[in-house]
Amino acid sequence: MNHTVKVALLGLGEVGEKFAEHFLEKIQAEHVNVQIVAVAHRNLESPVAMGFRHSEVPVFEDAMEVVSLGAKVDIIFDLTGDPDLRKKLRIALQDSHNHHTVIAPEVVAHLLWNFFGEGDLPHSGRTGY
């Protein structure tokens, strides 16, 4: 039995929205064991946020709320481009003794995007730690 990798996507702006749509499309088309278990976006009324909510994926306005899901999330894709948020996420995971969940910055999304073969993914310029 294969392990399902559970991911959360933070930031559904220019980079995040395009990544989320194509990532979900690949998951469904290839029938891979990856599940999007949460998303966070400041605009809960954006079409992509509403689409996830319609699919019964929890949508958070505050990205920090994803930490409360604990080990139910394997990978947090931080697509916000906000290094301060990324630092707060790491601290919150440590404070909650979550040694399971990892944070993947935008550079990892760009790595996966290269495998998708979908053209260019917008670049925020703030991809590392």
C-alpha positions as CSV (number, residue, x, y, z in Angstrom):
1,M,0.0,0.0,0.0
2,N,1.4,3.4,-1.0
3,H,1.6,6.3,1.4
4,T,-0.5,9.3,0.5
5,V,1.5,12.5,0.7
6,K,-0.7,15.2,2.2
7,V,0.1,18.8,1.2
8,A,-1.0,22.2,2.1
9,L,-0.7,25.1,-0.3
10,L,-0.1,28.6,1.2
11,G,-0.6,31.6,-1.0
12,L,-2.8,31.4,-4.0
13,G,-1.6,34.6,-5.7
14,E,0.1,34.8,-9.1
15,V,2.5,31.9,-8.4
16,G,0.3,29.9,-6.0
17,E,-2.8,29.9,-8.1
18,K,-1.1,28.7,-11.3
19,F,0.9,26.1,-9.3
20,A,-2.2,24.9,-7.4
21,E,-4.3,24.4,-10.6
22,H,-1.7,22.5,-12.5
23,F,-0.6,20.5,-9.4
24,L,-4.2,19.4,-8.8
25,E,-4.6,18.6,-12.5
26,K,-1.5,16.4,-12.4
27,I,-2.6,14.6,-9.2
28,Q,-6.0,13.8,-10.8
29,A,-4.7,12.9,-14.2
30,E,-1.8,10.7,-13.0
31,H,-3.7,9.2,-10.1
32,V,-0.8,9.8,-7.8
33,N,-1.0,9.3,-4.0
34,V,-0.9,13.0,-3.2
35,Q,-3.8,14.8,-1.5
36,I,-4.2,18.6,-1.0
37,V,-5.5,18.7,2.5
38,A,-5.6,22.5,3.1
39,V,-5.0,25.8,1.4
40,A,-4.5,29.3,2.7
41,H,-5.1,32.6,0.9
42,R,-5.9,36.1,2.1
43,N,-8.9,36.3,-0.3
44,L,-11.4,33.6,0.6
45,E,-13.6,34.7,-2.2
46,S,-11.0,34.2,-5.0
47,P,-12.1,31.6,-7.6
48,V,-9.3,29.2,-6.7
49,A,-10.0,29.4,-2.9
50,M,-13.8,28.9,-3.6
51,G,-12.9,25.9,-5.8
52,F,-11.0,24.2,-3.1
53,R,-13.7,25.0,-0.6
54,H,-16.3,23.5,-3.0
55,S,-14.1,20.4,-3.1
56,E,-14.3,20.3,0.7
57,V,-10.6,21.2,1.2
58,P,-10.3,23.5,4.2
59,V,-9.4,27.0,3.2
60,F,-7.8,29.3,5.8
61,E,-7.4,33.0,5.6
62,D,-4.5,33.0,7.9
63,A,-1.7,30.7,6.7
64,M,-0.5,30.1,10.3
65,E,-3.7,28.2,11.0
66,V,-2.4,25.3,8.8
67,V,0.1,24.6,11.7
68,S,-2.9,23.5,13.8
69,L,-3.4,20.5,11.4
70,G,-0.1,19.0,12.8
71,A,1.1,15.8,11.3
72,K,-2.0,15.6,9.1
73,V,0.2,17.7,6.7
74,D,3.4,16.1,5.3
75,I,4.5,19.1,3.2
76,I,3.6,22.8,3.4
77,F,4.2,24.5,0.1
78,D,4.8,28.1,1.0
79,L,4.1,30.0,-2.2
80,T,3.5,33.4,-0.4
81,G,6.9,34.8,-1.2
82,D,7.0,36.1,2.4
83,P,10.2,35.2,4.2
84,D,8.8,36.4,7.6
85,L,5.8,34.0,7.3
86,R,8.2,31.2,6.5
87,K,10.2,31.9,9.6
88,K,7.0,32.1,11.7
89,L,5.8,28.8,10.3
90,R,9.1,27.1,11.2
91,I,8.9,28.5,14.7
92,A,5.3,27.4,15.1
93,L,6.1,23.9,13.9
94,Q,8.9,23.7,16.4
95,D,6.8,25.1,19.2
96,S,4.1,22.6,18.5
97,H,6.7,19.7,18.5
98,N,5.8,18.9,15.0
99,H,8.8,17.0,13.7
100,H,6.9,15.6,10.8
101,T,5.8,18.4,8.6
102,V,8.3,20.1,6.2
103,I,8.1,23.5,4.6
104,A,8.8,23.6,0.8
105,P,9.6,27.1,-0.4
106,E,8.8,28.4,-3.9
107,V,12.0,27.0,-5.3
108,V,10.7,23.5,-4.8
109,A,7.5,24.5,-6.6
110,H,9.7,25.7,-9.5
111,L,11.5,22.4,-9.4
112,L,8.3,20.4,-9.7
113,W,7.0,22.9,-12.4
114,N,10.0,21.9,-14.6
115,F,8.8,18.3,-14.5
116,F,5.2,19.4,-15.3
117,G,6.4,20.9,-18.6
118,E,3.7,23.6,-18.5
119,G,5.8,26.7,-19.6
120,D,6.9,29.3,-17.2
121,L,5.7,29.7,-13.6
122,P,5.7,33.3,-12.4
123,H,8.6,34.0,-10.1
124,S,8.3,36.1,-7.0
125,G,12.0,36.6,-6.5
126,R,11.9,35.4,-2.9
127,T,12.2,31.6,-3.1
128,G,14.6,30.6,-0.3
129,Y,14.8,30.8,3.5
